[in-house]
């Protein structure tokens, strides 16, 4: 099984993949002015839904006892 992963072509492909992905994830420079875009994006709704779900699970667990 180790021989399969140590083939020269695979090592080259993995090496190139690692080198190329580092440039893909690079951040652009300073965009200049503040774009005034809200960062919330529904996270507060997800937190509220998680809190409600967790409280229901706690309620059901206490009710079972």
PyMOL commands that set and color helices and strands:
alter all, ss='L'
color gray80, all
select helices_A, chain A and resi 2-5+8-24+43-64
alter helices_A, ss='H'
color red, helices_A
deselect
rebuild
show_as cartoon
